[in-house]
Amino acid sequence: MNLLTIPRPLLARLLRQLARQTVPAVTCPVGSIDRPGRCEFLVRPPDGDAGPRLLLRLGENLDRPDRLPPNCIAWLTIGRGRGHGRAAGGLSDGTAIDELRLVGPGMHQVALAADSAGLDRNNNALERWSRTAGALGLGVLPRLVALTYGLIGAGRTGSVLAEQLTGLGVQRTVLIDPDRLEESNLGEMTGLTEKDVGRPKAEALARHLSRRGMVEALAQSITNVRALRAVEECDVLFCGVDHDAARLAVSALSVLFLRPLIDVGVGIHGAGATREMGADIRLLLPGEGCLLCVGGLSDEAGARAALRSADSELGASAGQDWRRQRAGSLRSLNELAASLAVRMWEDLVAERLSTGTWLHLEFDDAGRLSVVYPSPPRSACSLCRLSGRGEVGLSAATEVFRDPAS
């Protein structure tokens, strides 16, 4: 299967540009994710990169171009005139592009190849979720549940996120977490018992949720090659971890592979009247920033240091004690943050949201809740400049972590 992934805002901008040009064609650099039986091409904004490129054009004729420009390994034609409402694409070797994926509002996935009707996964919602379908709007729920969800972190917040996603009818969820359950995990996590103590969190949670849909577990660090391969197959990433190194790693993968990221951070700090309690939910879309430039890492230097090598990561995780990081956890706060994260994602797929969003919640000393939407800087950092580079960008991302000035 050949897939072509492009941020929807980028495609819209390029099509407006092409509509004004005498020769309606442009080439864009592409990264790739190449697995047996599945090759995905990731489209980036036009630049001076001399690497592989995609030919994008407007036209009534959707046939393969007679000649591709140098370095072009793929082509995509968006129909206009008699071809309006249609699209076609292929590779330089003559094989077809089976599916076009538009990352952003709507999260649309469009079958391109004539024999790929089976790729249209927007089936009618089951009666079981008819009220959810009615609330979200026509066609939204089928798109929402057909996506593959990568959930990194299967602890307190992660377990609530997983329960809510599977409760929506999501067909495939991949849980990634290297930790094993301890007695102190049972109080705020969902669906687990004393029999699960000592088991990998991801596996125990997947077993609990498997009756609702296809839930896979991977008891590995997000930096493990198996976790990397799993992320490559996901359409969207939810992050509910409680340490910054993993959050930064997830953010880097979302940038490299053009995956939307919903990062959920919950915190309770201090004691008595000075106790601080709140949450941050960030929806980050390709081209709109990462956790390095948008913010959200309490210990950026430590996160960078932990990701410089496998030994550094092991050293950073050894001997971690949650009591030195926070005052404790509240299931009520975890559920609030997780619900708002899922609600935000529903609005993006329903196209009520058109850009990334940062939601900050905080309870004051009197228990009153304030809600603000911070406006983070939009200047691209050194990690963001690797957007869409795919697997070849992994080594460059490691170099970014080594450079504290980037």
C-alpha positions in Angstrom: 0.0 0.0 0.0 1.3 3.5 -0.9 0.1 6.4 1.2 0.6 10.1 0.7 0.3 12.3 3.8 0.2 16.1 3.7 -1.0 18.7 6.2 -4.3 20.1 5.0 -3.3 23.7 5.5 -0.2 23.2 3.4 -2.2 21.6 0.6 -4.8 24.5 0.7 -2.0 27.1 0.5 -0.3 25.3 -2.4 -3.5 24.9 -4.3 -4.2 28.7 -3.9 -0.7 29.3 -5.2 -1.2 27.0 -8.2 -4.5 28.6 -9.1 -2.6 31.9 -9.7 0.2 30.4 -11.7 0.4 30.1 -15.5 1.9 26.6 -15.2 -0.1 25.0 -12.4 2.6 22.7 -10.9 5.0 22.8 -8.0 7.5 20.3 -6.5 7.6 19.6 -2.7 10.2 17.7 -0.7 9.0 14.4 0.8 10.1 12.2 3.7 9.1 8.6 4.0 8.2 5.7 6.3 9.1 2.5 4.5 7.8 -0.8 5.9 7.2 -4.1 4.1 3.9 -3.8 2.2 3.4 -0.2 3.3 5.2 3.0 2.1 4.1 6.4 3.3 5.3 9.6 1.7 5.3 12.8 3.9 5.0 16.1 2.1 6.8 19.2 3.4 6.6 22.9 2.2 8.7 23.7 -0.9 12.3 24.5 -0.1 15.8 24.2 -1.5 16.1 20.5 -0.4 17.7 18.5 -3.2 16.2 15.2 -1.9 13.2 13.3 -3.1 10.2 15.4 -4.2 6.6 15.2 -5.1 5.1 16.9 -8.2 1.8 18.6 -7.3 -0.4 20.0 -10.0 -3.9 21.1 -10.9 -5.5 19.8 -14.1 -8.5 18.3 -15.9 -6.4 15.4 -17.0 -5.7 13.0 -14.1 -3.4 10.7 -16.1 0.2 10.1 -15.1 2.4 13.0 -16.3 4.5 12.1 -19.4 7.6 13.2 -17.7 8.5 13.9 -14.0 11.0 16.6 -13.1 14.4 15.5 -11.7 14.3 13.9 -8.2 10.5 13.6 -8.3 9.6 10.1 -7.0 5.8 10.7 -6.8 3.0 12.9 -8.3 -0.4 14.1 -7.3 -3.0 15.8 -9.5 -6.0 17.6 -8.0 -8.7 17.9 -10.6 -10.3 21.1 -11.8 -12.7 21.8 -14.6 -14.0 18.5 -15.8 -11.8 16.8 -13.2 -13.2 18.8 -10.3 -13.8 16.8 -7.2 -11.3 14.1 -8.2 -7.7 13.4 -7.6 -5.1 10.8 -8.7 -1.5 10.1 -7.8 1.3 7.6 -8.3 5.0 6.8 -8.0 7.8 7.2 -10.6 7.8 3.4 -11.1 4.3 3.5 -12.3 2.5 2.1 -9.2 -0.4 4.0 -7.8 -0.8 6.0 -4.6 -3.6 4.2 -2.8 -4.6 6.8 -0.3 -4.3 10.5 0.3 -4.3 11.5 4.0 -5.0 15.2 4.9 -3.6 15.9 8.4 -5.6 18.6 10.2 -9.2 19.7 10.4 -11.4 16.7 9.4 -8.5 14.2 9.3 -9.8 13.1 5.9 -8.5 9.9 4.2 -9.3 9.7 0.5 -9.0 6.6 -1.6 -7.2 7.4 -4.9 -6.5 4.0 -6.6 -9.3 2.6 -8.7 -9.1 -0.8 -6.9 -8.8 0.6 -3.4 -12.5 1.1 -2.5 -11.9 -1.0 0.5 -9.7 1.8 1.9 -12.8 4.0 2.5 -13.3 3.2 6.2 -16.0 5.8 6.7 -18.7 3.3 7.4 -22.0 4.2 9.0 -21.8 4.4 12.8 -23.5 1.5 14.7 -26.7 2.2 16.5 -24.8 1.8 19.8 -23.2 5.2 19.1 -26.0 6.8 17.3 -26.3 9.6 20.0 -22.6 10.3 19.7 -22.9 10.5 15.9 -25.8 12.9 16.2 -23.9 15.2 18.6 -20.7 15.3 16.5 -22.4 15.7 13.1 -22.9 13.7 9.9 -19.9 11.6 8.9 -17.7 12.7 11.8 -17.9 9.6 14.1 -16.9 7.2 11.3 -13.7 9.3 10.6 -13.0 9.5 14.3 -13.2 5.8 15.0 -11.4 4.6 11.9 -8.2 6.3 12.8 -5.4 4.4 14.6 -4.6 5.9 18.0 -1.2 5.8 19.6 -1.5 6.3 23.4 1.8 6.8 25.1 1.6 6.5 28.9 -0.8 3.9 30.4 -0.9 5.3 33.9 -3.5 7.5 35.6 -4.2 9.9 32.9 -3.4 7.4 30.1 -5.9 4.9 31.5 -8.7 7.4 31.5 -7.8 8.5 27.9 -7.8 4.9 26.8 -11.1 4.2 28.4 -12.7 7.3 26.7 -11.3 6.5 23.3 -12.4 2.9 23.3 -15.7 4.1 24.7 -16.2 6.2 21.5 -15.9 3.0 19.5 -12.3 3.6 18.3 -11.4 0.5 16.3 -7.6 0.3 17.0 -5.6 1.7 19.9 -1.9 1.1 20.6 -0.8 1.5 24.3 2.9 2.2 24.8 4.4 2.2 28.3 7.5 0.4 29.7 6.5 0.5 33.4 5.0 -2.2 35.6 2.0 -1.7 37.9 2.7 -0.9 41.5 0.3 -0.9 44.4 0.2 2.9 44.4 -1.0 2.9 40.8 -4.3 1.1 41.6 -6.0 4.0 43.4 -6.4 6.4 40.5 -6.2 4.0 37.5 -9.3 2.5 35.9 -10.3 -1.1 35.6 -7.4 -2.8 37.4 -7.2 -5.0 40.5 -4.5 -6.3 42.9 -4.0 -9.2 40.6 -2.5 -6.8 38.0 0.3 -5.6 40.3 3.7 -6.5 38.8 2.3 -6.7 35.2 3.2 -4.2 32.5 0.7 -1.3 32.7 0.0 -1.4 29.0 -0.7 -5.1 28.9 -3.0 -5.0 32.0 -4.9 -2.0 30.6 -5.2 -3.5 27.1 -6.6 -6.7 28.6 -9.3 -4.7 30.5 -10.3 -2.7 27.5 -10.1 -5.4 24.8 -13.8 -6.1 24.9 -14.4 -2.7 23.5 -12.2 -2.9 20.4 -8.8 -3.7 19.1 -6.4 -2.6 21.9 -2.7 -3.5 21.5 0.0 -3.3 24.2 3.7 -2.6 23.9 5.6 -2.6 27.2 8.5 -0.6 25.8 9.9 2.9 26.1 8.8 5.3 23.4 12.5 5.4 22.2 12.5 1.6 21.6 12.6 0.6 17.9 9.4 -1.5 18.4 7.6 1.5 19.8 8.9 3.6 16.9 7.4 1.1 14.4 4.1 1.1 16.3 4.0 4.9 16.2 4.6 4.9 12.4 1.3 3.0 12.0 -0.7 5.4 14.1 -2.7 8.4 12.7 -2.7 10.4 15.9 -0.7 10.4 19.1 -2.1 11.0 22.6 0.6 11.5 25.3 -0.2 11.1 29.0 3.2 10.4 30.5 4.5 12.0 33.7 8.2 12.7 32.7 9.5 15.2 30.3 12.0 12.9 28.4 9.1 10.7 27.1 7.0 13.8 26.3 9.8 15.3 24.3 10.4 12.1 22.4 6.7 11.8 21.5 6.7 15.4 20.3 9.8 14.7 18.1 8.0 11.7 16.5 4.9 13.7 15.9 7.0 16.3 14.1 9.0 13.8 12.0 6.0 11.7 10.9 3.4 14.5 10.6 1.2 13.1 13.3 -1.1 15.3 15.4 -0.2 15.3 19.1 -2.5 15.8 22.0 -0.3 16.2 25.1 -2.0 16.1 28.5 -0.1 17.2 31.6 -1.7 17.1 35.1 0.0 18.5 38.2 -0.6 18.9 41.9 2.2 20.7 43.8 2.8 22.2 47.2 0.8 21.7 50.4 -2.1 23.2 52.3 -3.1 26.7 51.3 -0.2 27.1 48.8 -1.1 23.9 46.9 -1.3 24.4 43.1 -3.5 22.2 41.0 -4.2 22.2 37.3 -3.7 20.8 33.8 -2.4 21.7 30.4 -3.9 20.2 27.2 -2.0 21.0 24.0 -3.2 20.0 20.5 -0.2 20.3 18.3 -0.6 20.0 14.5 2.2 19.5 11.9 3.8 22.8 11.1 2.4 24.6 14.2 5.1 23.9 16.7 6.4 21.2 19.1 7.0 21.1 22.9 10.4 22.7 22.5 9.1 25.9 21.0 5.5 26.0 22.3 6.5 25.1 25.8 5.3 22.6 28.3 8.5 20.9 29.6 9.3 21.7 33.2 12.8 20.3 32.9 13.8 20.8 29.3 17.6 20.3 30.0 16.9 17.0 31.8 14.7 15.8 29.0 17.3 16.7 26.3 20.0 14.9 28.3 18.0 11.8 28.8 17.4 11.4 25.0 21.0 11.7 23.9 21.6 8.0 24.3 20.0 4.8 25.5 22.3 4.8 28.6 21.3 8.4 29.4 17.6 7.4 29.3 18.1 4.5 31.6 20.1 6.6 34.0 17.4 9.3 34.1 14.6 6.8 34.7 16.4 4.9 37.4 15.3 5.6 40.9 12.5 8.0 40.0 10.2 8.8 42.9 6.9 10.5 42.2 7.0 12.2 45.7 9.9 14.4 44.5 8.0 15.4 41.4 4.5 16.2 42.7 2.2 16.2 45.8 0.0 13.4 44.5 -2.8 12.6 42.0 -6.6 13.0 41.9 -8.7 10.9 39.6 -11.1 13.7 39.3 -8.4 16.0 37.8 -7.1 13.2 35.5 -10.7 12.6 34.2 -11.2 16.3 33.7 -8.0 16.7 31.7 -8.6 13.5 29.7 -12.2 14.5 28.8 -11.1 17.9 27.6 -8.4 16.4 25.5 -10.8 14.0 23.8 -13.4 16.8 23.4 -10.7 18.9 21.7 -9.8 16.1 19.3 -13.5 15.5 18.5 -13.8 19.2 17.5 -10.8 19.0 15.2 -12.2 15.9 13.4 -15.5 17.7 13.2 -13.7 20.8 11.8 -14.9 23.0 14.5 -11.2 23.6 15.3 -9.0 24.6 12.5 -5.6 25.1 14.3 -3.7 23.7 17.2 -5.0 24.8 20.7 -3.5 25.1 24.2 -5.9 24.9 27.1 -4.7 25.7 30.6 -6.8 24.9 33.7 -6.0 26.0 37.2 -7.8 25.8 40.6 -7.1 28.7 42.9 -6.9 28.6 46.7 -10.6 28.7 47.0 -11.1 25.8 44.6 -12.4 28.0 41.8 -11.5 26.9 38.3 -9.9 29.3 35.7 -9.6 28.4 32.1 -7.3 30.2 29.7 -6.0 29.7 26.2 -2.4 30.7 26.0 -1.0 32.0 22.7 2.4 30.2 22.3 5.1 31.5 19.9 4.8 30.2 16.4 8.5 30.5 15.3 9.9 27.2 14.2 12.6 25.8 16.3 15.4 23.4 15.2 13.2 20.4 15.8 10.2 21.8 13.9 12.5 22.3 10.9 12.7 18.5 10.7 8.9 18.3 10.1 7.9 15.6 7.7 11.4 14.2 7.2 10.3 10.7 8.4 12.8 8.1 9.3 15.9 9.9 7.9 15.2 12.7 10.4 15.7 10.5 13.5 19.4 11.0 13.7 19.0 14.8 13.2 16.5 14.9 16.0 19.1 13.3 18.3 21.5 16.0 17.4 18.9 18.6 18.3 18.6 17.1 21.8 22.4 17.3 22.2 22.5 21.0 21.4 21.1 23.1 24.3 21.0 26.2 22.1 18.7 24.8 19.5 
